[in-house]
Amino acid sequence: MTLNAQPVDLQQIRAHIRDQLSPLVEAIDREGLYPREFMHGLGRLNGFCAVAPVAYGGLGASLANQIEVTALVSETCGSTGFVVWCQAACVWYLTHCPNEAVRARYLPAVARGELLAGTGMSNTVKHLSGIEAIRLKASRDGDGYRIDGTLPWVSNLAENQLIIAAAALDEGGYLMFAAELDPQQVELRACPTFAGLEGTHTFNVRFRDTRVSADQVLAHPEQFATHIQRIKPGFCLSQIGIGAGIVRTSIDSIQRINRSLAHVNCFLDDQHDELVTELDEVLEHTLAQARQADSASTDMLSVLRLRARAAELSLDATRSEALHTGARGYLMNHGAQRRQREALFVAIVTPALKHLRRDIRALEQAC
Ligand SMILES: Cc1cc2nc3c(=O)[nH]c(=O)nc-3n(C[C@H](O)[C@H](O)[C@H](O)COP(=O)(O)OP(=O)(O)OC[C@H]3O[C@@H](n4cnc5c(N)ncnc54)[C@H](O)[C@@H]3O)c2cc1C
């Protein structure tokens, strides 16, 4: 099943993925290549701007359209699907933030993919769920703030590009801000080698007395809770695009190998038809919830359950593909190997499966 394709031109985007991303997949996975030109090109094809208002160069369309773009990219490369999510998540935050000045300053360039943007929100999202302490601290400085602290892993970053993150204010409350990655103000340090997702330009980010002016603030303390509530459903739902793309390719791979091995593969769990049915269901509900997220009318418990199902399905489908493809799929250059690592990332990136199950249980108990 494909989510509503209008008005993003998916044909053009498919051709861009085939020509500009497919040839790079091995280098992205094995050598940590970041596909920068592909990302800028995707921006020119409206690959990040579905939800941005027309007045800011966007399409004024649905989050469902953005999810489909992320899924298309993830069919070919889950790692690149993740950085597409990072960029599109920043568009989502800026589109729905209450401050016009920051939207005017950054949204057009981020939506067009001219300015690359990373989302350093995992720590805050975990902190707000009571899982860990907040890592960034802020103090007031005129009508802006100064930021200190370190975020261990943030992706889709490069010098002089953008990061969106949140910090705790010393006098109480939180703020969400955008900071330009000027090396004098924000230090990017290399991370240790990851098991996958090496081509995501993921860095350890150090803020040292970093100045954030009023037109870089997405939400001041009095606006913060409402803004997080506004963006969180879309944050979770749009990650489902990464999982959906990976699962689609695993399903296709299972179908291909079954042409010769169905007589023995039929003894495996998570058969082709079961996976198709499960993916169709997840996507159908994602479409419905994404439309509700456009107008801030989602049910958070349903969103969290759906996001958790997508993580579980990613794990099940990629493991099933590995078992179906057997020794062929055990070759390091077979996509089944890469997809298992990419699917695992869908289950550990915030909100991780364990975090989702914790939040789901808390909401169920509150009902
Ligand atoms: C490849 C990659 C890309 C990521 N990109 C982003 C991004 O763009 N934006 C973003 O906000 N987050 C990003 N993250 C972080 C991710 O979303 C999770 O928050 C992170 O993986 C921690 O989740 P956890 O469930 O392991 O934490 P928990 O198991 O709850 O661990 C608690 C905390 O322990 C610390 N910790 C554990 N192991 C280590 C370690 N080896 N080194 C340092 N600290 C450690 C971390 O602070 C972690 O949050 C990325 C992580 C990875 C691996």
The ligand as an SDF file (V2000), in Angstrom:
LIG
                    3D

 53 58  0  0  0  0  0  0  0  0999 V2000
   23.3910    6.2910   15.0280 C   0  0  0  0  0  0  0  0  0  0  0  0
   22.5930    7.1030   16.0030 C   0  0  0  0  0  0  0  0  0  0  0  0
   22.0270    8.2880   15.5900 C   0  0  0  0  0  0  0  0  0  0  0  0
   21.3010    9.0610   16.4920 C   0  0  0  0  0  0  0  0  0  0  0  0
   20.7790   10.2440   16.0740 N   0  0  0  0  0  0  0  0  0  0  0  0
   20.1200   11.0320   16.9580 C   0  0  0  0  0  0  0  0  0  0  0  0
   19.6050   12.3020   16.5570 C   0  0  0  0  0  0  0  0  0  0  0  0
   19.6800   12.7240   15.3930 O   0  0  0  0  0  0  0  0  0  0  0  0
   19.0070   13.0660   17.5070 N   0  0  0  0  0  0  0  0  0  0  0  0
   18.8890   12.6680   18.7990 C   0  0  0  0  0  0  0  0  0  0  0  0
   18.3500   13.4290   19.6110 O   0  0  0  0  0  0  0  0  0  0  0  0
   19.3340   11.4490   19.1970 N   0  0  0  0  0  0  0  0  0  0  0  0
   19.9410   10.6290   18.3100 C   0  0  0  0  0  0  0  0  0  0  0  0
   20.3940    9.4120   18.7260 N   0  0  0  0  0  0  0  0  0  0  0  0
   20.1060    8.9650   20.0960 C   0  0  0  0  0  0  0  0  0  0  0  0
   18.9490    7.9520   20.1250 C   0  0  0  0  0  0  0  0  0  0  0  0
   17.7350    8.5200   19.6970 O   0  0  0  0  0  0  0  0  0  0  0  0
   18.7560    7.4290   21.5430 C   0  0  0  0  0  0  0  0  0  0  0  0
   18.3550    8.4430   22.4070 O   0  0  0  0  0  0  0  0  0  0  0  0
   20.0410    6.8740   22.0600 C   0  0  0  0  0  0  0  0  0  0  0  0
   20.3910    5.7950   21.2180 O   0  0  0  0  0  0  0  0  0  0  0  0
   19.9480    6.4350   23.5350 C   0  0  0  0  0  0  0  0  0  0  0  0
   18.8450    5.6320   23.7040 O   0  0  0  0  0  0  0  0  0  0  0  0
   18.9110    4.3520   24.6270 P   0  0  0  0  0  0  0  0  0  0  0  0
   17.5500    3.7620   24.5780 O   0  0  0  0  0  0  0  0  0  0  0  0
   20.1000    3.5310   24.3050 O   0  0  0  0  0  0  0  0  0  0  0  0
   19.1390    4.9980   26.0330 O   0  0  0  0  0  0  0  0  0  0  0  0
   19.2010    4.2600   27.4230 P   0  0  0  0  0  0  0  0  0  0  0  0
   19.3450    2.7940   27.2690 O   0  0  0  0  0  0  0  0  0  0  0  0
   18.0610    4.8070   28.2100 O   0  0  0  0  0  0  0  0  0  0  0  0
   20.5760    4.8260   27.9450 O   0  0  0  0  0  0  0  0  0  0  0  0
   20.5930    5.9220   28.8210 C   0  0  0  0  0  0  0  0  0  0  0  0
   21.6380    6.9010   28.4330 C   0  0  0  0  0  0  0  0  0  0  0  0
   22.9300    6.3720   28.6550 O   0  0  0  0  0  0  0  0  0  0  0  0
   23.8360    7.0580   27.8710 C   0  0  0  0  0  0  0  0  0  0  0  0
   24.6570    6.1080   27.1080 N   0  0  0  0  0  0  0  0  0  0  0  0
   24.4060    4.8070   26.9430 C   0  0  0  0  0  0  0  0  0  0  0  0
   25.3970    4.2570   26.2190 N   0  0  0  0  0  0  0  0  0  0  0  0
   26.2840    5.2260   25.9390 C   0  0  0  0  0  0  0  0  0  0  0  0
   27.4920    5.2790   25.2130 C   0  0  0  0  0  0  0  0  0  0  0  0
   28.0400    4.2020   24.6440 N   0  0  0  0  0  0  0  0  0  0  0  0
   28.1050    6.4670   25.0870 N   0  0  0  0  0  0  0  0  0  0  0  0
   27.5850    7.5550   25.6410 C   0  0  0  0  0  0  0  0  0  0  0  0
   26.4450    7.5680   26.3510 N   0  0  0  0  0  0  0  0  0  0  0  0
   25.7980    6.4140   26.4860 C   0  0  0  0  0  0  0  0  0  0  0  0
   23.0230    7.9260   26.9310 C   0  0  0  0  0  0  0  0  0  0  0  0
   22.9250    9.2270   27.4400 O   0  0  0  0  0  0  0  0  0  0  0  0
   21.6550    7.2920   26.9660 C   0  0  0  0  0  0  0  0  0  0  0  0
   20.6600    8.2030   26.5820 O   0  0  0  0  0  0  0  0  0  0  0  0
   21.1280    8.6160   17.8400 C   0  0  0  0  0  0  0  0  0  0  0  0
   21.6870    7.3960   18.2420 C   0  0  0  0  0  0  0  0  0  0  0  0
   22.4250    6.6520   17.3510 C   0  0  0  0  0  0  0  0  0  0  0  0
   22.9880    5.3550   17.8310 C   0  0  0  0  0  0  0  0  0  0  0  0
  1  2  1  0
  2  3  1  0
  2 52  2  0
  3  4  2  0
  4  5  1  0
  4 50  1  0
  5  6  2  0
  6  7  1  0
  6 13  1  0
  7  8  2  0
  7  9  1  0
  9 10  1  0
 10 11  2  0
 10 12  1  0
 12 13  2  0
 13 14  1  0
 14 15  1  0
 14 50  1  0
 15 16  1  0
 16 17  1  0
 16 18  1  0
 18 19  1  0
 18 20  1  0
 20 21  1  0
 20 22  1  0
 22 23  1  0
 23 24  1  0
 24 25  2  0
 24 26  1  0
 24 27  1  0
 27 28  1  0
 28 29  2  0
 28 30  1  0
 28 31  1  0
 31 32  1  0
 32 33  1  0
 33 34  1  0
 33 48  1  0
 34 35  1  0
 35 36  1  0
 35 46  1  0
 36 37  1  0
 36 45  1  0
 37 38  2  0
 38 39  1  0
 39 40  1  0
 39 45  2  0
 40 41  1  0
 40 42  2  0
 42 43  1  0
 43 44  2  0
 44 45  1  0
 46 47  1  0
 46 48  1  0
 48 49  1  0
 50 51  2  0
 51 52  1  0
 52 53  1  0
M  END
$$$$
